[in-house]
Amino acid sequence: EDFPTDEELESALKLKNVYKDKEKLNYVFKKLENYNHNELIDFDNEKITIEHIFPQKPNKAWKENYSDNELEQMISFKDTISNLTLTGSNSNLSNKAFHEKRDDEVHGYRNSKLYMNKYLGKLDEWNLLSMEARFENLYEEKKPLAFRYRPKTLEDFYGQEKLVGEKGVLKRIIEKGTFMNSIFWGAPGTGKTTLAEIIANRMNYNYEYLNAIKSSVSDIKELSERAKRIFSMEGRQTLLFFDEIHRFNKLQQDSLLQDLENGNIILIGATTENPYYSLNNALLSRCLAFEFKKLDEKSLLSILSFIVEKEKLEVWSEILEFIASTVEGDARSAINLLQMLANLGSDLSLEQAKSLIPTQKSYHQTEDKYNTISAMIKSIRGSDPDAAIYRMAKMLSGGEDPEYIARRLVILAAEDIGLANPQALPIAMAAMHAAKELWMPEIRIPLAEVAIYLALSPKSNSAYNAINSALSYIENEKIQDTPIHLTKVGKKDYKYPHNYENHYVDQVYMNEKIKFYEFGENKFERAAKEYFKKIKKSETRYRTLCERY
């Protein structure tokens, strides 16, 4: 109650920062930009007083907490600021000319050591340093626990043992003292942002943060110029932590290439998506990609226990274990849940905590999509219907588009079932048609039926291998000419197979015979192979008889 109000404290700190940081001196003068040209002219030969930037006046609370001498210094400081004049010498000056003259005066004030020493001395007498410390303490208490307990050193960092553990590759790179362009990818709350800040602090880089959702190519250009300036003045490189980098399209990603190439910027791009799908090859070729795994329950429990001890929170250990088992490796989410439950009181039971915490397992439609659909396809290919249904259920419960799942089943039917069961493809196509007409929850049934049918079907990839072999041949070998009797010009020499026994006649279809298709070992293709041999044998016998007689 005996301290200045928050508003008074913030204003005082703002005023202190204006005069303590040379780069912020323009704050006072930018206030003038709120006025139009005519209003600026009215300022001619008038004085800009402290009220324009510091409207609060010392009130009763201030008088009760400062001696007469200190109050006298405050008034003296206020009066001194009030004597600053920032005016155009001629009322006929244009708006541009006025600003240019004003900027000249600002430059003069900024470069005056007497000016700086004089007012910084006043601020020291005003004892704002102790006020700033008090303000920082008050502000710190309002920050979320997840922010306040973000690790500051590698020693405090939990999880990612393969990256920053004793033999971790990132730890060895950091200890060498020179970092390189990298992509950090993985689920939320796994430490990507935190580790980037630790790297910047440890290596004394100038740390810059951008989020691709709010940024543009012009922001990259501004940051590039700022990085050059800082390096020339301070000799420090700039580390850019670019969050959600996959949100930049491929052309926007190209705007980073030159600065990465010449070393002007060290990039750490963060994404929840697999970078090999979401980032362009030019960017990936200049970066190392590091995958951040979800934290295990042991690491999460260690983090929660540490915070409980430091904050002197009264939360049952069973509740901490439940939180750790619920958040699927997301440390930030775990700490936020801890803070929520701690705010509810110390008498909270485990059952009450369970009723407050959502336990539905998450499914990230970008990062998880590729892994889960891949696992479903491999399960069907491996003839495991249970695993296939489990992966499908995970995607559907997570909100995945049923049409996406149906399309992948169609591809799988042709690639992995193929000629072993030719009915698989039309059945999968029927499911894809159903996915266009139905939605959840009904569509789950046709999709499940097809997944099980494909998993139980015999498998063959002979068609898949045949087309791949042919494409490879086309790309790497000389293209063959079409036999003349297969063209319109030579149609009189073409033998129509249906006019012959078994609807087959021996004739040249390729000038140079190349084998692309190999029969699969399954019922349908074995039968087809026997039929193929039969008609070939019959044609050979027919030709032998013709030659004999």
URJO-V544725 format. One record per residue. N is the residue number from 1. RES is the residue in three letters. SS is DSSP state (a for helix, b for strand, c for the rest). PHI is phi in radians with two decimals (999 if undefined). NEAR is the number of other ideal C-beta (glycine too) atoms within 8 Angstrom. Layout:
BEGIN
n | res | ss | phi | near
N | RES | SS | PHI | NEAR
N | RES | SS | PHI | NEAR
END
This chain:
BEGIN
n | res | ss | phi | near
1 | GLU | c | 999 | 3
2 | ASP | c | -1.64 | 5
3 | PHE | c | -1.83 | 7
4 | PRO | c | -0.97 | 9
5 | THR | c | -1.14 | 6
6 | ASP | a | -1.00 | 6
7 | GLU | a | -1.12 | 7
8 | GLU | a | -1.13 | 11
9 | LEU | a | -1.17 | 13
10 | GLU | a | -1.09 | 9
11 | SER | a | -1.15 | 11
12 | ALA | a | -1.13 | 13
13 | LEU | a | -1.14 | 12
14 | LYS | a | -1.08 | 11
15 | LEU | a | -1.12 | 10
16 | LYS | a | -1.07 | 12
17 | ASN | a | -1.14 | 9
18 | VAL | a | -1.02 | 12
19 | TYR | a | -1.68 | 11
20 | LYS | a | -1.54 | 8
21 | ASP | c | -1.78 | 8
22 | LYS | a | -1.00 | 6
23 | GLU | a | -1.21 | 5
24 | LYS | a | -1.78 | 9
25 | LEU | c | -1.06 | 13
26 | ASN | a | -1.15 | 8
27 | TYR | a | -0.91 | 10
28 | VAL | a | -1.05 | 10
29 | PHE | a | -1.34 | 10
30 | LYS | a | -1.17 | 7
31 | LYS | a | -1.01 | 10
32 | LEU | a | -1.14 | 11
33 | GLU | a | -1.23 | 5
34 | ASN | a | -1.34 | 4
35 | TYR | c | -1.88 | 7
36 | ASN | c | -1.42 | 5
37 | HIS | a | -1.06 | 8
38 | ASN | a | -1.13 | 6
39 | GLU | a | -1.18 | 8
40 | LEU | a | -1.12 | 12
41 | ILE | a | -1.09 | 11
42 | ASP | a | -1.12 | 7
43 | PHE | c | -1.39 | 11
44 | ASP | c | -0.91 | 9
45 | ASN | c | 1.08 | 3
46 | GLU | c | -1.97 | 8
47 | LYS | c | -1.82 | 7
48 | ILE | c | -1.53 | 11
49 | THR | c | -1.63 | 7
50 | ILE | a | -1.08 | 8
51 | GLU | a | -1.06 | 6
52 | HIS | a | -1.18 | 9
53 | ILE | c | -2.15 | 10
54 | PHE | c | -2.51 | 11
55 | PRO | c | -1.21 | 6
56 | GLN | c | -1.24 | 7
57 | LYS | c | -1.88 | 4
58 | PRO | c | -0.95 | 7
59 | ASN | c | -1.81 | 8
60 | LYS | a | -1.07 | 5
61 | ALA | a | -1.05 | 11
62 | TRP | a | -1.18 | 11
63 | LYS | a | -1.13 | 9
64 | GLU | a | -1.33 | 6
65 | ASN | a | -1.96 | 8
66 | TYR | c | -2.26 | 8
67 | SER | c | -1.21 | 5
68 | ASP | a | -1.02 | 5
69 | ASN | a | -1.10 | 6
70 | GLU | a | -1.15 | 11
71 | LEU | a | -1.13 | 12
72 | GLU | a | -1.10 | 8
73 | GLN | a | -1.15 | 11
74 | MET | a | -1.08 | 11
75 | ILE | a | -1.12 | 8
76 | SER | a | -1.09 | 9
77 | PHE | a | -1.09 | 12
78 | LYS | a | -1.08 | 10
79 | ASP | a | -1.15 | 8
80 | THR | a | -1.10 | 11
81 | ILE | a | -1.07 | 10
82 | SER | a | -1.08 | 9
83 | ASN | c | -1.40 | 7
84 | LEU | c | -1.24 | 9
85 | THR | c | -2.00 | 7
86 | LEU | c | -2.22 | 10
87 | THR | c | -2.28 | 8
88 | GLY | c | -1.43 | 12
89 | SER | c | -1.32 | 5
90 | ASN | c | -2.37 | 6
91 | SER | c | -1.17 | 6
92 | ASN | c | -1.56 | 3
93 | LEU | c | -1.04 | 11
94 | SER | c | -1.25 | 6
95 | ASN | a | -1.03 | 8
96 | LYS | a | -1.13 | 6
97 | ALA | a | -1.10 | 9
98 | PHE | a | -1.02 | 13
99 | HIS | a | -1.14 | 8
100 | GLU | a | -1.11 | 8
101 | LYS | a | -1.16 | 11
102 | ARG | a | -1.06 | 12
103 | ASP | a | -1.10 | 8
104 | ASP | a | -1.06 | 8
105 | GLU | a | -1.16 | 9
106 | VAL | a | -1.06 | 12
107 | HIS | a | -1.03 | 8
108 | GLY | a | -1.12 | 8
109 | TYR | a | -1.13 | 10
110 | ARG | a | -1.13 | 9
111 | ASN | c | -1.58 | 6
112 | SER | c | -1.59 | 8
113 | LYS | a | -1.10 | 6
114 | LEU | a | -1.05 | 6
115 | TYR | a | -1.07 | 9
116 | MET | a | -1.12 | 10
117 | ASN | a | -1.08 | 8
118 | LYS | a | -1.07 | 9
119 | TYR | a | -1.45 | 12
120 | LEU | a | -1.18 | 10
121 | GLY | a | -1.08 | 8
122 | LYS | a | -1.05 | 12
123 | LEU | a | -1.16 | 12
124 | ASP | a | -1.09 | 9
125 | GLU | a | -1.13 | 8
126 | TRP | c | -1.29 | 12
127 | ASN | c | 1.13 | 8
128 | LEU | a | -1.28 | 11
129 | LEU | a | -1.08 | 7
130 | SER | a | -1.18 | 7
131 | MET | a | -1.15 | 12
132 | GLU | a | -1.13 | 10
133 | ALA | a | -1.07 | 8
134 | ARG | a | -1.11 | 10
135 | PHE | a | -1.11 | 11
136 | GLU | a | -1.09 | 8
137 | ASN | a | -1.11 | 8
138 | LEU | a | -1.10 | 9
139 | TYR | a | -1.20 | 8
140 | GLU | a | -1.05 | 8
141 | GLU | a | -1.17 | 6
142 | LYS | a | -1.54 | 5
143 | LYS | c | -1.28 | 8
144 | PRO | c | -1.08 | 8
145 | LEU | a | -1.04 | 12
146 | ALA | a | -1.07 | 11
147 | PHE | a | -1.40 | 7
148 | ARG | a | -1.16 | 8
149 | TYR | c | -1.80 | 11
150 | ARG | c | -1.16 | 8
151 | PRO | c | -1.02 | 11
152 | LYS | c | -1.84 | 6
153 | THR | c | -2.36 | 8
154 | LEU | a | -1.11 | 10
155 | GLU | a | -1.14 | 4
156 | ASP | a | -1.60 | 7
157 | PHE | c | -1.43 | 13
158 | TYR | c | -1.78 | 10
159 | GLY | c | 1.43 | 11
160 | GLN | c | 0.96 | 14
161 | GLU | a | -1.03 | 7
162 | LYS | a | -1.21 | 7
163 | LEU | a | -1.70 | 12
164 | VAL | a | -2.16 | 11
165 | GLY | c | -1.28 | 9
166 | GLU | c | -0.99 | 4
167 | LYS | c | -1.91 | 5
168 | GLY | c | -1.16 | 12
169 | VAL | a | -1.17 | 8
170 | LEU | a | -1.19 | 11
171 | LYS | a | -1.10 | 13
172 | ARG | a | -1.15 | 9
173 | ILE | a | -1.13 | 10
174 | ILE | a | -1.10 | 13
175 | GLU | a | -1.15 | 6
176 | LYS | a | -1.21 | 6
177 | GLY | c | 1.63 | 5
178 | THR | c | -2.37 | 6
179 | PHE | c | -1.73 | 11
180 | MET | c | -2.27 | 8
181 | ASN | c | -1.04 | 9
182 | SER | b | -2.50 | 12
183 | ILE | b | -2.09 | 15
184 | PHE | b | -1.74 | 13
185 | TRP | b | -2.27 | 15
186 | GLY | b | 2.82 | 11
187 | ALA | c | -1.14 | 12
188 | PRO | c | -1.08 | 7
189 | GLY | c | 1.31 | 12
190 | THR | c | -1.83 | 15
191 | GLY | c | 1.83 | 14
192 | LYS | a | -1.13 | 11
193 | THR | a | -1.13 | 9
194 | THR | a | -1.05 | 10
195 | LEU | a | -1.15 | 14
196 | ALA | a | -1.07 | 14
197 | GLU | a | -1.17 | 11
198 | ILE | a | -1.09 | 13
199 | ILE | a | -1.08 | 13
200 | ALA | a | -1.07 | 12
201 | ASN | a | -1.19 | 9
202 | ARG | a | -1.17 | 9
203 | MET | c | -1.75 | 11
204 | ASN | c | 1.03 | 5
205 | TYR | c | -1.43 | 12
206 | ASN | b | -1.29 | 11
207 | TYR | b | -1.64 | 11
208 | GLU | b | -2.19 | 11
209 | TYR | b | -2.15 | 7
210 | LEU | b | -2.35 | 13
211 | ASN | b | -2.03 | 9
212 | ALA | c | -1.06 | 13
213 | ILE | c | -1.16 | 6
214 | LYS | c | -1.81 | 5
215 | SER | c | -1.92 | 9
216 | SER | c | -2.43 | 6
217 | VAL | a | -1.10 | 7
218 | SER | a | -1.11 | 6
219 | ASP | a | -1.14 | 9
220 | ILE | a | -1.12 | 13
221 | LYS | a | -1.11 | 9
222 | GLU | a | -1.08 | 8
223 | LEU | a | -1.13 | 13
224 | SER | a | -1.07 | 11
225 | GLU | a | -1.15 | 8
226 | ARG | a | -1.13 | 10
227 | ALA | a | -1.11 | 16
228 | LYS | a | -1.10 | 9
229 | ARG | a | -1.10 | 8
230 | ILE | a | -1.14 | 11
231 | PHE | a | -1.16 | 12
232 | SER | a | -1.24 | 5
233 | MET | a | -1.55 | 6
234 | GLU | a | -2.02 | 6
235 | GLY | c | 1.29 | 4
236 | ARG | c | -1.87 | 9
237 | GLN | c | -1.37 | 10
238 | THR | b | -1.84 | 16
239 | LEU | b | -1.79 | 17
240 | LEU | b | -1.75 | 13
241 | PHE | b | -1.64 | 14
242 | PHE | b | -1.86 | 13
243 | ASP | b | -1.38 | 10
244 | GLU | c | 0.95 | 10
245 | ILE | a | -1.07 | 13
246 | HIS | a | -1.18 | 12
247 | ARG | a | -1.27 | 6
248 | PHE | c | -1.26 | 8
249 | ASN | c | -1.27 | 5
250 | LYS | a | -1.15 | 6
251 | LEU | a | -1.24 | 6
252 | GLN | a | -1.15 | 10
253 | GLN | a | -1.06 | 14
254 | ASP | a | -1.11 | 10
255 | SER | c | -1.16 | 9
256 | LEU | c | -1.51 | 12
257 | LEU | a | -1.07 | 11
258 | GLN | a | -1.08 | 7
259 | ASP | a | -1.17 | 12
260 | LEU | a | -1.28 | 13
261 | GLU | a | -1.13 | 7
262 | ASN | c | -1.62 | 6
263 | GLY | c | 1.38 | 7
264 | ASN | c | -1.15 | 10
265 | ILE | b | -2.27 | 14
266 | ILE | b | -1.73 | 12
267 | LEU | b | -1.75 | 13
268 | ILE | b | -2.13 | 15
269 | GLY | b | -1.61 | 13
270 | ALA | b | -2.00 | 14
271 | THR | b | -2.66 | 13
272 | THR | c | -1.59 | 10
273 | GLU | c | -1.73 | 10
274 | ASN | c | -1.16 | 8
275 | PRO | a | -1.11 | 13
276 | TYR | a | -1.29 | 7
277 | TYR | a | -1.80 | 6
278 | SER | a | -1.82 | 9
279 | LEU | c | -1.97 | 12
280 | ASN | c | -1.35 | 8
281 | ASN | a | -1.14 | 5
282 | ALA | a | -1.09 | 9
283 | LEU | a | -1.26 | 14
284 | LEU | a | -1.09 | 12
285 | SER | c | -1.18 | 6
286 | ARG | c | -1.78 | 9
287 | CYS | c | -2.31 | 13
288 | LEU | b | -1.72 | 7
289 | ALA | b | -1.82 | 10
290 | PHE | b | -2.15 | 11
291 | GLU | b | -1.57 | 6
292 | PHE | b | -1.73 | 12
293 | LYS | c | -1.42 | 10
294 | LYS | c | -1.10 | 9
295 | LEU | c | -1.22 | 14
296 | ASP | c | -1.37 | 8
297 | GLU | a | -1.11 | 8
298 | LYS | a | -1.11 | 6
299 | SER | a | -1.13 | 11
300 | LEU | a | -1.09 | 15
301 | LEU | a | -1.14 | 11
302 | SER | a | -1.12 | 9
303 | ILE | a | -1.10 | 14
304 | LEU | a | -1.12 | 14
305 | SER | a | -1.11 | 10
306 | PHE | a | -1.07 | 9
307 | ILE | a | -1.18 | 13
308 | VAL | a | -1.03 | 12
309 | GLU | a | -1.19 | 7
310 | LYS | a | -1.17 | 7
311 | GLU | a | -1.52 | 8
312 | LYS | c | 0.99 | 6
313 | LEU | c | -1.51 | 9
314 | GLU | c | -1.88 | 5
315 | VAL | c | -2.30 | 12
316 | TRP | c | -1.11 | 8
317 | SER | a | -1.10 | 7
318 | GLU | a | -1.11 | 7
319 | ILE | a | -1.21 | 12
320 | LEU | a | -1.07 | 14
321 | GLU | a | -1.11 | 10
322 | PHE | a | -1.16 | 12
323 | ILE | a | -1.04 | 16
324 | ALA | a | -1.09 | 12
325 | SER | a | -1.47 | 6
326 | THR | a | -1.73 | 10
327 | VAL | c | -1.50 | 12
328 | GLU | c | 0.95 | 8
329 | GLY | c | 1.44 | 12
330 | ASP | c | -1.69 | 13
331 | ALA | a | -1.14 | 17
332 | ARG | a | -1.06 | 9
333 | SER | a | -1.11 | 10
334 | ALA | a | -1.08 | 15
335 | ILE | a | -1.19 | 15
336 | ASN | a | -1.11 | 11
337 | LEU | a | -1.15 | 12
338 | LEU | a | -1.06 | 16
339 | GLN | a | -1.10 | 11
340 | MET | a | -1.08 | 9
341 | LEU | a | -1.20 | 14
342 | ALA | a | -1.11 | 10
343 | ASN | a | -1.21 | 6
344 | LEU | c | -1.46 | 7
345 | GLY | c | 2.06 | 5
346 | SER | c | -1.45 | 6
347 | ASP | c | -1.62 | 4
348 | LEU | c | -1.32 | 11
349 | SER | c | -1.56 | 7
350 | LEU | a | -1.09 | 9
351 | GLU | a | -1.12 | 6
352 | GLN | a | -1.15 | 8
353 | ALA | a | -1.10 | 13
354 | LYS | a | -1.09 | 9
355 | SER | a | -1.27 | 6
356 | LEU | a | -1.64 | 8
357 | ILE | c | -1.72 | 11
358 | PRO | c | -1.17 | 4
359 | THR | c | -1.94 | 6
360 | GLN | c | -1.13 | 5
361 | LYS | c | -1.21 | 8
362 | SER | c | -1.51 | 6
363 | TYR | c | -2.45 | 12
364 | HIS | c | -1.49 | 10
365 | GLN | c | -1.24 | 8
366 | THR | c | -1.94 | 9
367 | GLU | a | -1.20 | 12
368 | ASP | a | -1.42 | 10
369 | LYS | a | -0.93 | 11
370 | TYR | a | -1.16 | 9
371 | ASN | a | -1.20 | 8
372 | THR | a | -1.27 | 12
373 | ILE | a | -1.16 | 13
374 | SER | a | -1.11 | 8
375 | ALA | a | -1.15 | 10
376 | MET | a | -1.13 | 16
377 | ILE | a | -1.10 | 11
378 | LYS | a | -1.15 | 8
379 | SER | a | -1.18 | 14
380 | ILE | a | -1.17 | 15
381 | ARG | a | -1.04 | 9
382 | GLY | c | -1.54 | 7
383 | SER | c | 1.05 | 8
384 | ASP | c | -2.07 | 9
385 | PRO | a | -1.13 | 12
386 | ASP | a | -1.16 | 6
387 | ALA | a | -1.12 | 11
388 | ALA | a | -1.11 | 15
389 | ILE | a | -1.15 | 11
390 | TYR | a | -1.07 | 9
391 | ARG | a | -1.13 | 13
392 | MET | a | -1.10 | 13
393 | ALA | a | -1.09 | 9
394 | LYS | a | -1.07 | 11
395 | MET | a | -1.19 | 14
396 | LEU | a | -1.15 | 13
397 | SER | a | -1.19 | 9
398 | GLY | c | -1.51 | 12
399 | GLY | c | 1.63 | 6
400 | GLU | c | -1.16 | 11
401 | ASP | c | -1.18 | 5
402 | PRO | a | -1.03 | 14
403 | GLU | a | -1.11 | 9
404 | TYR | a | -1.08 | 9
405 | ILE | a | -1.11 | 16
406 | ALA | a | -1.10 | 15
407 | ARG | a | -1.09 | 9
408 | ARG | a | -1.18 | 11
409 | LEU | a | -1.18 | 15
410 | VAL | a | -1.10 | 13
411 | ILE | a | -1.06 | 8
412 | LEU | a | -1.11 | 14
413 | ALA | a | -1.04 | 14
414 | ALA | a | -1.36 | 10
415 | GLU | a | -1.37 | 10
416 | ASP | a | -1.89 | 13
417 | ILE | a | -1.64 | 15
418 | GLY | a | 0.93 | 16
419 | LEU | a | -1.35 | 12
420 | ALA | a | -1.17 | 13
421 | ASN | a | -2.63 | 11
422 | PRO | c | -1.06 | 6
423 | GLN | a | -1.32 | 6
424 | ALA | a | -1.10 | 13
425 | LEU | a | -1.15 | 11
426 | PRO | a | -1.09 | 7
427 | ILE | a | -1.18 | 11
428 | ALA | a | -1.15 | 15
429 | MET | a | -1.08 | 9
430 | ALA | a | -1.10 | 10
431 | ALA | a | -1.17 | 15
432 | MET | a | -1.14 | 13
433 | HIS | a | -1.11 | 8
434 | ALA | a | -1.08 | 11
435 | ALA | a | -1.14 | 14
436 | LYS | a | -1.38 | 6
437 | GLU | a | -1.74 | 5
438 | LEU | c | -1.94 | 8
439 | TRP | c | -2.44 | 5
440 | MET | c | -1.18 | 7
441 | PRO | c | -1.62 | 4
442 | GLU | c | -1.09 | 7
443 | ILE | a | -1.14 | 12
444 | ARG | a | -1.05 | 11
445 | ILE | a | -1.28 | 7
446 | PRO | a | -1.04 | 12
447 | LEU | a | -1.11 | 16
448 | ALA | a | -1.13 | 10
449 | GLU | a | -1.04 | 9
450 | VAL | a | -1.16 | 14
451 | ALA | a | -1.05 | 15
452 | ILE | a | -1.19 | 11
453 | TYR | a | -1.02 | 10
454 | LEU | a | -1.17 | 16
455 | ALA | a | -1.13 | 12
456 | LEU | a | -1.50 | 7
457 | SER | c | -1.30 | 10
458 | PRO | c | -1.11 | 9
459 | LYS | c | -2.02 | 11
460 | SER | c | -2.71 | 13
461 | ASN | c | -2.00 | 10
462 | SER | a | -1.12 | 13
463 | ALA | a | -1.16 | 12
464 | TYR | a | -1.06 | 11
465 | ASN | a | -1.16 | 9
466 | ALA | a | -1.11 | 11
467 | ILE | a | -1.19 | 9
468 | ASN | a | -1.14 | 8
469 | SER | a | -1.12 | 9
470 | ALA | a | -1.14 | 9
471 | LEU | a | -1.10 | 8
472 | SER | a | -1.11 | 8
473 | TYR | a | -1.11 | 10
474 | ILE | a | -1.02 | 8
475 | GLU | a | -1.28 | 6
476 | ASN | a | -1.98 | 5
477 | GLU | c | -2.06 | 6
478 | LYS | c | -1.21 | 3
479 | ILE | c | -1.30 | 5
480 | GLN | c | -1.40 | 7
481 | ASP | c | -1.31 | 5
482 | THR | c | -1.39 | 6
483 | PRO | c | -0.93 | 11
484 | ILE | a | -1.08 | 8
485 | HIS | a | -1.29 | 11
486 | LEU | a | -1.65 | 8
487 | THR | c | -1.77 | 9
488 | LYS | c | -1.14 | 4
489 | VAL | c | -1.11 | 5
490 | GLY | c | -1.82 | 11
491 | LYS | a | -1.11 | 8
492 | LYS | a | -1.18 | 4
493 | ASP | a | -1.65 | 7
494 | TYR | c | -1.35 | 9
495 | LYS | c | -1.69 | 9
496 | TYR | c | -1.45 | 7
497 | PRO | a | -0.97 | 8
498 | HIS | a | -1.21 | 5
499 | ASN | a | -1.50 | 6
500 | TYR | c | -2.13 | 10
501 | GLU | a | -1.10 | 7
502 | ASN | a | 1.07 | 8
503 | HIS | a | 0.99 | 6
504 | TYR | c | -2.51 | 11
505 | VAL | c | -2.50 | 9
506 | ASP | c | -1.37 | 6
507 | GLN | c | -2.68 | 7
508 | VAL | c | -1.43 | 6
509 | TYR | c | -1.94 | 5
510 | MET | c | -2.36 | 8
511 | ASN | c | -1.10 | 6
512 | GLU | c | -2.09 | 5
513 | LYS | c | -1.18 | 4
514 | ILE | c | -2.27 | 6
515 | LYS | c | -1.67 | 5
516 | PHE | c | -1.88 | 8
517 | TYR | c | -1.69 | 7
518 | GLU | c | -2.06 | 7
519 | PHE | c | -1.08 | 9
520 | GLY | c | -1.45 | 11
521 | GLU | c | -1.64 | 5
522 | ASN | c | -2.64 | 12
523 | LYS | a | -1.01 | 7
524 | PHE | a | -1.14 | 11
525 | GLU | a | -1.28 | 14
526 | ARG | a | -1.14 | 10
527 | ALA | a | -1.13 | 8
528 | ALA | a | -1.12 | 10
529 | LYS | a | -1.15 | 9
530 | GLU | a | -1.12 | 8
531 | TYR | a | -1.11 | 8
532 | PHE | a | -1.06 | 8
533 | LYS | a | -1.11 | 8
534 | LYS | a | -1.09 | 9
535 | ILE | a | -1.24 | 10
536 | LYS | a | -1.16 | 9
537 | LYS | a | -1.15 | 8
538 | SER | a | -1.10 | 11
539 | GLU | a | -1.18 | 13
540 | THR | a | -1.13 | 9
541 | ARG | a | -1.10 | 8
542 | TYR | a | -1.09 | 9
543 | ARG | a | -1.14 | 9
544 | THR | a | -1.12 | 8
545 | LEU | a | -1.10 | 8
546 | CYS | a | -1.09 | 7
547 | GLU | a | -1.20 | 6
548 | ARG | a | -1.23 | 5
549 | TYR | c | -1.86 | 4
END
